[in-house]
Amino acid sequence: MKQAVLVIIKPDGVLKGQVGTIFMKFAQIDLEMIALKIVRPTREKIEEHYRHLKGHKFYEDLISYFMGKYHNVHKLPAIIFYGEKAIQKCRKIAGKTNPEEANPGTIRGACGRITTKGIFENVVHVSSDKSEAKREIKLWFEPEEIPIPLYRSKVKKIDAYKKKVWA
Ligand code: CMP
């Protein structure tokens, strides 16, 4: 059964020029890239994304890190990979959450670090399971941005809706 997984390249990965290396690593695991865009990580979005971590001692630092406050990076590549065992495969290539414990052959092991402040700069976010993947993908992507019917959607008529178009 095919499944989808969300990968977001975090500010440290972007700042250090590791986007290409990260794409090459994911390209080796035989998954389809079904959506790709640059997201702006606002506090509101990140709080929703990490809502299950609220209350942890590292929570505020994590929000600041993901918002790009430590790296001055505010635009992050977000990718949806799709295929058999996509979550397992992406998490394996990403490596352990703690970059110091991650295998050097993984993205986090090769490119991550723990700062002197104790922040895990672990380069990529990868959804942890199928229900989290669904929740996160719906948070960061609109149905129209995914060219396959990944989750149930509906057509909503919004009368006062305004859309930016090319001038
Ligand atoms: P991620 O895979 O995006 O999901 C949750 C994030 O919380 C994780 O990567 C790390 O960035 C962060 N995190 C998890 N555990 C710790 C920890 N013990 N100390 C600092 N940050 C952590």
Backbone and ligand atoms as CSV (ligand in chain L), in Angstrom:
chain,resi,resn,atom,element,x,y,z
A,1,MET,N,N,0.841,-1.210,0.000
A,1,MET,CA,C,0.000,0.000,0.000
A,1,MET,C,C,0.876,1.260,0.000
A,2,LYS,N,N,0.631,2.125,-0.971
A,2,LYS,CA,C,1.440,3.345,-1.038
A,2,LYS,C,C,1.003,4.342,0.026
A,3,GLN,N,N,1.939,5.145,0.490
A,3,GLN,CA,C,1.632,6.148,1.505
A,3,GLN,C,C,2.408,7.428,1.205
A,4,ALA,N,N,1.965,8.526,1.808
A,4,ALA,CA,C,2.624,9.816,1.604
A,4,ALA,C,C,3.345,10.220,2.878
A,5,VAL,N,N,4.373,11.033,2.717
A,5,VAL,CA,C,5.125,11.537,3.866
A,5,VAL,C,C,5.568,12.965,3.573
A,6,LEU,N,N,5.530,13.790,4.607
A,6,LEU,CA,C,5.976,15.181,4.445
A,6,LEU,C,C,7.414,15.325,4.925
A,7,VAL,N,N,8.208,15.968,4.089
A,7,VAL,CA,C,9.586,16.314,4.462
A,7,VAL,C,C,9.707,17.836,4.368
A,8,ILE,N,N,10.214,18.461,5.416
A,8,ILE,CA,C,10.513,19.898,5.347
A,8,ILE,C,C,12.000,20.059,5.661
A,9,ILE,N,N,12.688,20.784,4.806
A,9,ILE,CA,C,14.108,21.052,5.076
A,9,ILE,C,C,14.172,22.252,6.017
A,10,LYS,N,N,14.813,22.059,7.159
A,10,LYS,CA,C,14.809,23.064,8.218
A,10,LYS,C,C,15.837,24.176,7.922
A,11,PRO,N,N,15.742,25.300,8.650
A,11,PRO,CA,C,16.593,26.453,8.329
A,11,PRO,C,C,18.103,26.174,8.294
A,12,ASP,N,N,18.598,25.295,9.163
A,12,ASP,CA,C,20.041,24.996,9.151
A,12,ASP,C,C,20.441,24.316,7.845
A,13,GLY,N,N,19.587,23.414,7.366
A,13,GLY,CA,C,19.861,22.718,6.103
A,13,GLY,C,C,19.902,23.688,4.931
A,14,VAL,N,N,18.984,24.667,4.954
A,14,VAL,CA,C,18.932,25.657,3.870
A,14,VAL,C,C,20.168,26.558,3.948
A,15,LEU,N,N,20.425,27.098,5.149
A,15,LEU,CA,C,21.541,28.052,5.311
A,15,LEU,C,C,22.880,27.425,4.926
A,16,LYS,N,N,23.062,26.154,5.273
A,16,LYS,CA,C,24.361,25.512,5.025
A,16,LYS,C,C,24.483,24.951,3.604
A,17,GLY,N,N,23.505,25.243,2.751
A,17,GLY,CA,C,23.596,24.799,1.354
A,17,GLY,C,C,23.454,23.305,1.188
A,18,GLN,N,N,22.649,22.681,2.076
A,18,GLN,CA,C,22.541,21.220,2.032
A,18,GLN,C,C,21.310,20.718,1.267
A,19,VAL,N,N,20.566,21.646,0.666
A,19,VAL,CA,C,19.317,21.234,-0.007
A,19,VAL,C,C,19.599,20.206,-1.109
A,20,GLY,N,N,20.610,20.463,-1.921
A,20,GLY,CA,C,20.949,19.541,-3.018
A,20,GLY,C,C,21.349,18.168,-2.501
A,21,THR,N,N,22.184,18.137,-1.476
A,21,THR,CA,C,22.627,16.869,-0.882
A,21,THR,C,C,21.426,16.093,-0.345
A,22,ILE,N,N,20.507,16.815,0.294
A,22,ILE,CA,C,19.327,16.171,0.883
A,22,ILE,C,C,18.446,15.571,-0.219
A,23,PHE,N,N,18.251,16.312,-1.293
A,23,PHE,CA,C,17.461,15.792,-2.410
A,23,PHE,C,C,18.119,14.534,-2.990
A,24,MET,N,N,19.445,14.555,-3.096
A,24,MET,CA,C,20.145,13.387,-3.654
A,24,MET,C,C,19.957,12.165,-2.766
A,25,LYS,N,N,19.979,12.373,-1.453
A,25,LYS,CA,C,19.784,11.247,-0.522
A,25,LYS,C,C,18.379,10.664,-0.687
A,26,PHE,N,N,17.376,11.553,-0.763
A,26,PHE,CA,C,16.004,11.054,-0.903
A,26,PHE,C,C,15.779,10.415,-2.281
A,27,ALA,N,N,16.524,10.889,-3.268
A,27,ALA,CA,C,16.362,10.335,-4.624
A,27,ALA,C,C,16.784,8.869,-4.682
A,28,GLN,N,N,17.606,8.449,-3.720
A,28,GLN,CA,C,18.118,7.069,-3.741
A,28,GLN,C,C,17.119,6.050,-3.196
A,29,ILE,N,N,15.991,6.503,-2.645
A,29,ILE,CA,C,15.126,5.519,-1.958
A,29,ILE,C,C,13.860,5.193,-2.744
A,30,ASP,N,N,13.887,5.492,-4.033
A,30,ASP,CA,C,12.861,5.004,-4.946
A,30,ASP,C,C,11.437,5.388,-4.537
A,31,LEU,N,N,11.231,6.688,-4.344
A,31,LEU,CA,C,9.897,7.197,-4.042
A,31,LEU,C,C,9.557,8.256,-5.081
A,32,GLU,N,N,8.270,8.502,-5.235
A,32,GLU,CA,C,7.835,9.547,-6.163
A,32,GLU,C,C,7.738,10.865,-5.409
A,33,MET,N,N,8.221,11.933,-6.003
A,33,MET,CA,C,8.019,13.254,-5.414
A,33,MET,C,C,6.720,13.786,-6.017
A,34,ILE,N,N,5.676,13.906,-5.197
A,34,ILE,CA,C,4.380,14.291,-5.778
A,34,ILE,C,C,4.025,15.755,-5.524
A,35,ALA,N,N,4.752,16.427,-4.670
A,35,ALA,CA,C,4.513,17.860,-4.474
A,35,ALA,C,C,5.762,18.486,-3.874
A,36,LEU,N,N,5.942,19.745,-4.239
A,36,LEU,CA,C,7.145,20.459,-3.798
A,36,LEU,C,C,6.836,21.943,-3.799
A,37,LYS,N,N,7.115,22.608,-2.699
A,37,LYS,CA,C,6.942,24.057,-2.680
A,37,LYS,C,C,7.792,24.683,-1.572
A,38,ILE,N,N,7.891,26.001,-1.621
A,38,ILE,CA,C,8.592,26.727,-0.574
A,38,ILE,C,C,7.537,27.245,0.395
A,39,VAL,N,N,7.700,26.933,1.677
A,39,VAL,CA,C,6.731,27.401,2.671
A,39,VAL,C,C,7.360,28.473,3.560
A,40,ARG,N,N,6.501,29.347,4.053
A,40,ARG,CA,C,6.947,30.377,4.998
A,40,ARG,C,C,6.536,29.910,6.398
A,41,PRO,N,N,7.482,29.561,7.235
A,41,PRO,CA,C,7.116,28.998,8.538
A,41,PRO,C,C,6.724,30.073,9.559
A,42,THR,N,N,5.451,30.381,9.606
A,42,THR,CA,C,4.956,31.356,10.584
A,42,THR,C,C,4.808,30.672,11.948
A,43,ARG,N,N,4.797,31.455,13.018
A,43,ARG,CA,C,4.625,30.902,14.365
A,43,ARG,C,C,3.336,30.075,14.443
A,44,GLU,N,N,2.273,30.626,13.871
A,44,GLU,CA,C,0.964,29.959,13.915
A,44,GLU,C,C,1.034,28.546,13.307
A,45,LYS,N,N,1.643,28.462,12.129
A,45,LYS,CA,C,1.749,27.160,11.434
A,45,LYS,C,C,2.604,26.183,12.234
A,46,ILE,N,N,3.723,26.686,12.742
A,46,ILE,CA,C,4.650,25.790,13.444
A,46,ILE,C,C,4.037,25.311,14.761
A,47,GLU,N,N,3.330,26.202,15.430
A,47,GLU,CA,C,2.667,25.783,16.679
A,47,GLU,C,C,1.666,24.669,16.394
A,48,GLU,N,N,0.980,24.783,15.273
A,48,GLU,CA,C,0.024,23.745,14.888
A,48,GLU,C,C,0.774,22.461,14.509
A,49,HIS,N,N,1.828,22.640,13.741
A,49,HIS,CA,C,2.633,21.494,13.289
A,49,HIS,C,C,3.152,20.679,14.480
A,50,TYR,N,N,3.684,21.391,15.492
A,50,TYR,CA,C,4.279,20.732,16.665
A,50,TYR,C,C,3.354,20.788,17.883
A,51,ARG,N,N,2.055,20.787,17.672
A,51,ARG,CA,C,1.108,20.972,18.796
A,51,ARG,C,C,1.271,19.905,19.872
A,52,HIS,N,N,1.674,18.702,19.470
A,52,HIS,CA,C,1.842,17.599,20.426
A,52,HIS,C,C,3.079,17.789,21.302
A,53,LEU,N,N,3.942,18.747,20.960
A,53,LEU,CA,C,5.174,18.944,21.744
A,53,LEU,C,C,5.076,20.112,22.719
A,54,LYS,N,N,3.925,20.795,22.691
A,54,LYS,CA,C,3.729,21.942,23.586
A,54,LYS,C,C,3.951,21.511,25.036
A,55,GLY,N,N,4.727,22.292,25.775
A,55,GLY,CA,C,4.980,21.937,27.170
A,55,GLY,C,C,6.355,21.321,27.370
A,56,HIS,N,N,6.948,20.796,26.287
A,56,HIS,CA,C,8.301,20.247,26.415
A,56,HIS,C,C,9.281,21.383,26.682
A,57,LYS,N,N,10.378,21.079,27.350
A,57,LYS,CA,C,11.312,22.155,27.706
A,57,LYS,C,C,11.980,22.764,26.460
A,58,PHE,N,N,12.050,21.999,25.381
A,58,PHE,CA,C,12.691,22.517,24.173
A,58,PHE,C,C,11.695,23.171,23.202
A,59,TYR,N,N,10.418,23.243,23.609
A,59,TYR,CA,C,9.361,23.679,22.682
A,59,TYR,C,C,9.611,25.085,22.113
A,60,GLU,N,N,9.863,26.064,22.979
A,60,GLU,CA,C,10.032,27.445,22.494
A,60,GLU,C,C,11.242,27.574,21.570
A,61,ASP,N,N,12.342,26.900,21.942
A,61,ASP,CA,C,13.534,26.925,21.083
A,61,ASP,C,C,13.246,26.264,19.737
A,62,LEU,N,N,12.464,25.196,19.785
A,62,LEU,CA,C,12.115,24.492,18.548
A,62,LEU,C,C,11.312,25.412,17.622
A,63,ILE,N,N,10.366,26.144,18.197
A,63,ILE,CA,C,9.552,27.072,17.394
A,63,ILE,C,C,10.461,28.146,16.775
A,64,SER,N,N,11.348,28.716,17.595
A,64,SER,CA,C,12.264,29.761,17.099
A,64,SER,C,C,13.174,29.215,16.001
A,65,TYR,N,N,13.672,28.011,16.235
A,65,TYR,CA,C,14.561,27.351,15.249
A,65,TYR,C,C,13.832,27.150,13.924
A,66,PHE,N,N,12.628,26.582,13.986
A,66,PHE,CA,C,11.873,26.286,12.770
A,66,PHE,C,C,11.433,27.582,12.074
A,67,MET,N,N,11.208,28.630,12.871
A,67,MET,CA,C,10.817,29.923,12.272
A,67,MET,C,C,11.999,30.598,11.588
A,68,GLY,N,N,13.187,30.083,11.828
A,68,GLY,CA,C,14.372,30.632,11.175
A,68,GLY,C,C,15.044,31.743,11.948
A,69,LYS,N,N,14.671,31.892,13.226
A,69,LYS,CA,C,15.239,32.985,14.021
A,69,LYS,C,C,16.739,32.825,14.243
A,70,TYR,N,N,17.217,31.590,14.321
A,70,TYR,CA,C,18.639,31.377,14.586
A,70,TYR,C,C,19.487,31.400,13.315
A,71,HIS,N,N,18.862,31.241,12.179
A,71,HIS,CA,C,19.612,31.164,10.919
A,71,HIS,C,C,19.236,32.253,9.929
A,72,ASN,N,N,18.254,33.074,10.297
A,72,ASN,CA,C,17.732,34.104,9.402
A,72,ASN,C,C,17.309,33.511,8.053
A,73,VAL,N,N,16.609,32.392,8.137
A,73,VAL,CA,C,16.076,31.709,6.943
A,73,VAL,C,C,14.579,31.554,7.155
A,74,HIS,N,N,13.782,32.115,6.261
A,74,HIS,CA,C,12.333,32.131,6.477
A,74,HIS,C,C,11.550,31.520,5.314
A,75,LYS,N,N,12.232,30.788,4.483
A,75,LYS,CA,C,11.562,30.096,3.369
A,75,LYS,C,C,12.138,28.686,3.310
A,76,LEU,N,N,11.279,27.704,3.460
A,76,LEU,CA,C,11.770,26.329,3.574
A,76,LEU,C,C,11.170,25.416,2.502
A,77,PRO,N,N,11.979,24.560,1.869
A,77,PRO,CA,C,11.429,23.589,0.926
A,77,PRO,C,C,10.596,22.530,1.656
A,78,ALA,N,N,9.397,22.302,1.132
A,78,ALA,CA,C,8.513,21.254,1.675
A,78,ALA,C,C,8.203,20.290,0.539
A,79,ILE,N,N,8.367,19.009,0.821
A,79,ILE,CA,C,8.230,17.990,-0.228
A,79,ILE,C,C,7.289,16.896,0.263
A,80,ILE,N,N,6.455,16.397,-0.644
A,80,ILE,CA,C,5.673,15.193,-0.320
A,80,ILE,C,C,6.227,14.046,-1.157
A,81,PHE,N,N,6.696,13.019,-0.470
A,81,PHE,CA,C,7.128,11.798,-1.157
A,81,PHE,C,C,6.007,10.765,-1.035
A,82,TYR,N,N,5.919,9.894,-2.047
A,82,TYR,CA,C,4.812,8.942,-2.119
A,82,TYR,C,C,5.330,7.597,-2.621
A,83,GLY,N,N,4.910,6.538,-1.968
A,83,GLY,CA,C,5.312,5.208,-2.422
A,83,GLY,C,C,5.174,4.178,-1.318
A,84,GLU,N,N,5.571,2.956,-1.622
A,84,GLU,CA,C,5.543,1.872,-0.630
A,84,GLU,C,C,6.475,2.214,0.537
A,85,LYS,N,N,5.983,2.059,1.744
A,85,LYS,CA,C,6.782,2.290,2.961
A,85,LYS,C,C,7.502,3.644,2.946
A,86,ALA,N,N,6.847,4.651,2.389
A,86,ALA,CA,C,7.489,5.963,2.217
A,86,ALA,C,C,7.958,6.549,3.552
A,87,ILE,N,N,7.150,6.392,4.600
A,87,ILE,CA,C,7.498,7.005,5.893
A,87,ILE,C,C,8.750,6.325,6.469
A,88,GLN,N,N,8.699,5.010,6.472
A,88,GLN,CA,C,9.832,4.227,6.994
A,88,GLN,C,C,11.118,4.547,6.227
A,89,LYS,N,N,11.001,4.611,4.901
A,89,LYS,CA,C,12.185,4.862,4.066
A,89,LYS,C,C,12.752,6.260,4.311
A,90,CYS,N,N,11.865,7.255,4.397
A,90,CYS,CA,C,12.345,8.635,4.593
A,90,CYS,C,C,12.934,8.816,5.988
A,91,ARG,N,N,12.331,8.179,6.978
A,91,ARG,CA,C,12.848,8.322,8.346
A,91,ARG,C,C,14.206,7.629,8.486
A,92,LYS,N,N,14.373,6.546,7.739
A,92,LYS,CA,C,15.656,5.829,7.786
A,92,LYS,C,C,16.772,6.688,7.188
A,93,ILE,N,N,16.507,7.302,6.059
A,93,ILE,CA,C,17.546,8.119,5.407
A,93,ILE,C,C,17.778,9.429,6.185
A,94,ALA,N,N,16.738,9.900,6.916
A,94,ALA,CA,C,16.900,11.119,7.733
A,94,ALA,C,C,17.786,10.822,8.948
A,95,GLY,N,N,17.634,9.650,9.534
A,95,GLY,CA,C,18.426,9.292,10.718
A,95,GLY,C,C,17.711,9.651,12.006
A,96,LYS,N,N,18.348,9.319,13.118
A,96,LYS,CA,C,17.735,9.547,14.434
A,96,LYS,C,C,17.502,11.029,14.681
A,97,THR,N,N,16.463,11.334,15.484
A,97,THR,CA,C,16.112,12.727,15.797
A,97,THR,C,C,17.303,13.474,16.387
A,98,ASN,N,N,17.995,12.835,17.311
A,98,ASN,CA,C,19.184,13.433,17.914
A,98,ASN,C,C,20.345,13.292,16.922
A,99,PRO,N,N,20.803,14.403,16.348
A,99,PRO,CA,C,21.829,14.296,15.296
A,99,PRO,C,C,23.142,13.683,15.765
A,100,GLU,N,N,23.405,13.762,17.077
A,100,GLU,CA,C,24.644,13.164,17.607
A,100,GLU,C,C,24.532,11.640,17.670
A,101,GLU,N,N,23.309,11.146,17.676
A,101,GLU,CA,C,23.101,9.689,17.728
A,101,GLU,C,C,22.853,9.100,16.343
A,102,ALA,N,N,22.656,9.994,15.367
A,102,ALA,CA,C,22.315,9.523,14.022
A,102,ALA,C,C,23.538,8.946,13.326
A,103,ASN,N,N,23.300,7.896,12.556
A,103,ASN,CA,C,24.360,7.266,11.780
A,103,ASN,C,C,24.964,8.275,10.787
A,104,PRO,N,N,26.294,8.309,10.650
A,104,PRO,CA,C,26.921,9.289,9.744
A,104,PRO,C,C,26.459,9.174,8.287
A,105,GLY,N,N,25.919,8.023,7.923
A,105,GLY,CA,C,25.429,7.842,6.552
A,105,GLY,C,C,24.063,8.469,6.318
A,106,THR,N,N,23.428,8.938,7.391
A,106,THR,CA,C,22.105,9.548,7.264
A,106,THR,C,C,22.240,11.068,7.133
A,107,ILE,N,N,21.138,11.712,6.754
A,107,ILE,CA,C,21.158,13.175,6.564
A,107,ILE,C,C,21.515,13.869,7.879
A,108,ARG,N,N,20.839,13.476,8.950
A,108,ARG,CA,C,21.098,14.134,10.239
A,108,ARG,C,C,22.485,13.798,10.784
A,109,GLY,N,N,22.903,12.570,10.563
A,109,GLY,CA,C,24.225,12.164,11.028
A,109,GLY,C,C,25.329,12.911,10.292
A,110,ALA,N,N,25.114,13.146,9.009
A,110,ALA,CA,C,26.146,13.814,8.205
A,110,ALA,C,C,26.099,15.332,8.364
A,111,CYS,N,N,24.890,15.884,8.486
A,111,CYS,CA,C,24.757,17.354,8.401
A,111,CYS,C,C,24.258,18.024,9.683
A,112,GLY,N,N,23.786,17.249,10.666
A,112,GLY,CA,C,23.182,17.862,11.854
A,112,GLY,C,C,24.177,18.106,12.974
A,113,ARG,N,N,23.712,18.820,13.996
A,113,ARG,CA,C,24.533,19.044,15.197
A,113,ARG,C,C,23.619,19.454,16.350
A,114,ILE,N,N,24.156,19.392,17.568
A,114,ILE,CA,C,23.443,19.971,18.710
A,114,ILE,C,C,24.183,21.251,19.062
A,115,THR,N,N,23.475,22.357,19.161
A,115,THR,CA,C,24.157,23.628,19.437
A,115,THR,C,C,24.556,23.686,20.913
A,116,THR,N,N,25.389,24.668,21.257
A,116,THR,CA,C,25.810,24.812,22.658
A,116,THR,C,C,24.607,25.122,23.545
A,117,LYS,N,N,23.547,25.688,22.934
A,117,LYS,CA,C,22.313,25.969,23.673
A,117,LYS,C,C,21.453,24.706,23.847
A,118,GLY,N,N,21.864,23.625,23.194
A,118,GLY,CA,C,21.140,22.354,23.335
A,118,GLY,C,C,20.053,22.142,22.290
A,119,ILE,N,N,20.068,22.980,21.261
A,119,ILE,CA,C,19.038,22.821,20.216
A,119,ILE,C,C,19.482,21.750,19.224
A,120,PHE,N,N,18.542,20.831,18.938
A,120,PHE,CA,C,18.818,19.808,17.925
A,120,PHE,C,C,18.683,20.457,16.554
A,121,GLU,N,N,19.796,20.755,15.907
A,121,GLU,CA,C,19.713,21.197,14.508
A,121,GLU,C,C,19.756,19.924,13.672
A,122,ASN,N,N,18.571,19.408,13.383
A,122,ASN,CA,C,18.550,18.080,12.758
A,122,ASN,C,C,18.083,18.101,11.302
A,123,VAL,N,N,18.242,19.246,10.663
A,123,VAL,CA,C,18.253,19.412,9.201
A,123,VAL,C,C,16.921,19.175,8.476
A,124,VAL,N,N,16.234,18.117,8.824
A,124,VAL,CA,C,14.968,17.821,8.134
A,124,VAL,C,C,13.884,17.413,9.131
A,125,HIS,N,N,12.658,17.729,8.754
A,125,HIS,CA,C,11.517,17.155,9.461
A,125,HIS,C,C,10.937,16.069,8.568
A,126,VAL,N,N,10.617,14.922,9.157
A,126,VAL,CA,C,9.957,13.834,8.421
A,126,VAL,C,C,8.780,13.361,9.271
A,127,SER,N,N,7.602,13.247,8.686
A,127,SER,CA,C,6.417,12.803,9.434
A,127,SER,C,C,6.696,11.482,10.139
A,128,SER,N,N,6.112,11.337,11.333
A,128,SER,CA,C,6.423,10.152,12.129
A,128,SER,C,C,5.567,8.925,11.792
A,129,ASP,N,N,4.342,9.137,11.378
A,129,ASP,CA,C,3.483,7.997,11.009
A,129,ASP,C,C,2.417,8.488,10.032
A,130,LYS,N,N,1.546,7.541,9.631
A,130,LYS,CA,C,0.574,7.839,8.580
A,130,LYS,C,C,-0.410,8.943,8.972
A,131,SER,N,N,-0.879,8.913,10.220
A,131,SER,CA,C,-1.877,9.924,10.603
A,131,SER,C,C,-1.216,11.288,10.770
A,132,GLU,N,N,0.017,11.317,11.265
A,132,GLU,CA,C,0.740,12.586,11.357
A,132,GLU,C,C,1.043,13.130,9.959
A,133,ALA,N,N,1.405,12.246,9.051
A,133,ALA,CA,C,1.689,12.671,7.672
A,133,ALA,C,C,0.459,13.354,7.076
A,134,LYS,N,N,-0.699,12.741,7.280
A,134,LYS,CA,C,-1.953,13.291,6.749
A,134,LYS,C,C,-2.238,14.670,7.359
A,135,ARG,N,N,-2.077,14.749,8.664
A,135,ARG,CA,C,-2.340,16.018,9.365
A,135,ARG,C,C,-1.368,17.105,8.894
A,136,GLU,N,N,-0.104,16.757,8.800
A,136,GLU,CA,C,0.913,17.740,8.417
A,136,GLU,C,C,0.769,18.158,6.954
A,137,ILE,N,N,0.488,17.207,6.085
A,137,ILE,CA,C,0.339,17.539,4.655
A,137,ILE,C,C,-0.848,18.479,4.472
A,138,LYS,N,N,-1.940,18.218,5.204
A,138,LYS,CA,C,-3.118,19.087,5.109
A,138,LYS,C,C,-2.837,20.477,5.682
A,139,LEU,N,N,-1.909,20.544,6.627
A,139,LEU,CA,C,-1.553,21.835,7.218
A,139,LEU,C,C,-0.732,22.687,6.249
A,140,TRP,N,N,0.192,22.063,5.538
A,140,TRP,CA,C,1.148,22.831,4.713
A,140,TRP,C,C,0.759,22.918,3.247
A,141,PHE,N,N,-0.105,22.021,2.774
A,141,PHE,CA,C,-0.475,21.989,1.354
A,141,PHE,C,C,-1.982,22.105,1.161
A,142,GLU,N,N,-2.368,22.746,0.066
A,142,GLU,CA,C,-3.775,22.800,-0.359
A,142,GLU,C,C,-4.006,21.612,-1.300
A,143,PRO,N,N,-5.262,21.125,-1.389
A,143,PRO,CA,C,-5.524,19.990,-2.293
A,143,PRO,C,C,-5.058,20.243,-3.727
A,144,GLU,N,N,-5.227,21.489,-4.191
A,144,GLU,CA,C,-4.854,21.817,-5.582
A,144,GLU,C,C,-3.344,21.733,-5.835
A,145,GLU,N,N,-2.581,21.713,-4.780
A,145,GLU,CA,C,-1.121,21.678,-4.954
A,145,GLU,C,C,-0.585,20.245,-5.057
A,146,ILE,N,N,-1.482,19.283,-4.900
A,146,ILE,CA,C,-1.064,17.872,-4.957
A,146,ILE,C,C,-1.764,17.239,-6.162
A,147,PRO,N,N,-1.003,16.786,-7.155
A,147,PRO,CA,C,-1.625,16.354,-8.415
A,147,PRO,C,C,-2.231,14.952,-8.403
A,148,ILE,N,N,-2.439,14.356,-7.237
A,148,ILE,CA,C,-3.180,13.096,-7.151
A,148,ILE,C,C,-4.204,13.246,-6.017
A,149,PRO,N,N,-5.290,12.480,-6.060
A,149,PRO,CA,C,-6.300,12.607,-4.990
A,149,PRO,C,C,-5.849,11.898,-3.715
A,150,LEU,N,N,-4.918,12.525,-3.018
A,150,LEU,CA,C,-4.271,11.881,-1.863
A,150,LEU,C,C,-5.234,11.677,-0.698
A,151,TYR,N,N,-5.975,12.726,-0.347
A,151,TYR,CA,C,-6.967,12.648,0.733
A,151,TYR,C,C,-8.286,13.188,0.192
A,152,ARG,N,N,-9.361,12.883,0.915
A,152,ARG,CA,C,-10.677,13.345,0.511
A,152,ARG,C,C,-10.712,14.876,0.513
A,153,SER,N,N,-11.288,15.459,-0.532
A,153,SER,CA,C,-11.415,16.922,-0.564
A,153,SER,C,C,-12.819,17.255,-1.070
A,154,LYS,N,N,-13.175,18.527,-0.992
A,154,LYS,CA,C,-14.484,18.946,-1.482
A,154,LYS,C,C,-14.327,20.289,-2.179
A,155,VAL,N,N,-15.299,20.625,-3.012
A,155,VAL,CA,C,-15.269,21.924,-3.671
A,155,VAL,C,C,-16.134,22.864,-2.851
A,156,LYS,N,N,-15.548,23.961,-2.433
A,156,LYS,CA,C,-16.267,24.913,-1.595
A,156,LYS,C,C,-16.422,26.214,-2.359
A,157,LYS,N,N,-17.636,26.721,-2.416
A,157,LYS,CA,C,-17.868,27.993,-3.101
A,157,LYS,C,C,-17.679,29.108,-2.079
A,158,ILE,N,N,-16.731,29.974,-2.383
A,158,ILE,CA,C,-16.484,31.084,-1.465
A,158,ILE,C,C,-16.730,32.373,-2.236
A,159,ASP,N,N,-17.835,33.050,-1.942
A,159,ASP,CA,C,-18.258,34.191,-2.761
A,159,ASP,C,C,-17.305,35.379,-2.680
A,160,ALA,N,N,-16.916,35.751,-1.474
A,160,ALA,CA,C,-16.095,36.956,-1.326
A,160,ALA,C,C,-14.604,36.663,-1.525
A,161,TYR,N,N,-14.317,35.481,-2.005
A,161,TYR,CA,C,-12.930,35.037,-2.141
A,161,TYR,C,C,-12.165,35.903,-3.141
A,162,LYS,N,N,-10.992,36.354,-2.736
A,162,LYS,CA,C,-10.149,37.126,-3.644
A,162,LYS,C,C,-8.863,36.360,-3.858
A,163,LYS,N,N,-8.410,36.332,-5.080
A,163,LYS,CA,C,-7.203,35.574,-5.389
A,163,LYS,C,C,-6.198,36.465,-6.097
A,164,LYS,N,N,-4.941,36.352,-5.727
A,164,LYS,CA,C,-3.916,37.132,-6.421
A,164,LYS,C,C,-3.626,36.475,-7.772
A,165,VAL,N,N,-3.684,37.270,-8.834
A,165,VAL,CA,C,-3.359,36.751,-10.173
A,165,VAL,C,C,-2.258,37.622,-10.762
A,166,TRP,N,N,-1.650,37.143,-11.816
A,166,TRP,CA,C,-0.583,37.940,-12.441
A,166,TRP,C,C,-1.165,39.229,-13.026
A,167,ALA,N,N,-0.508,40.341,-12.827
A,167,ALA,CA,C,-1.019,41.640,-13.352
A,167,ALA,C,C,-0.681,41.788,-14.824
L,1,CMP,P1,P,11.392,16.623,14.210
L,1,CMP,O1,O,11.628,15.294,13.625
L,1,CMP,O2,O,11.069,17.772,13.332
L,1,CMP,O3,O,10.221,16.492,15.290
L,1,CMP,C1,C,10.207,17.084,16.538
L,1,CMP,C2,C,11.390,17.981,16.749
L,1,CMP,O4,O,11.617,18.350,18.101
L,1,CMP,C3,C,12.647,17.204,16.372
L,1,CMP,O5,O,12.712,17.003,15.002
L,1,CMP,C4,C,13.711,18.086,16.986
L,1,CMP,O6,O,13.970,19.236,16.169
L,1,CMP,C5,C,13.018,18.538,18.270
L,1,CMP,N1,N,13.439,17.733,19.430
L,1,CMP,C6,C,12.995,16.508,19.754
L,1,CMP,N2,N,13.563,16.100,20.914
L,1,CMP,C7,C,14.392,17.090,21.312
L,1,CMP,C8,C,15.251,17.260,22.429
L,1,CMP,N3,N,15.378,16.309,23.372
L,1,CMP,N4,N,15.948,18.414,22.530
L,1,CMP,C9,C,15.809,19.378,21.579
L,1,CMP,N5,N,14.990,19.278,20.495
L,1,CMP,C10,C,14.296,18.139,20.362
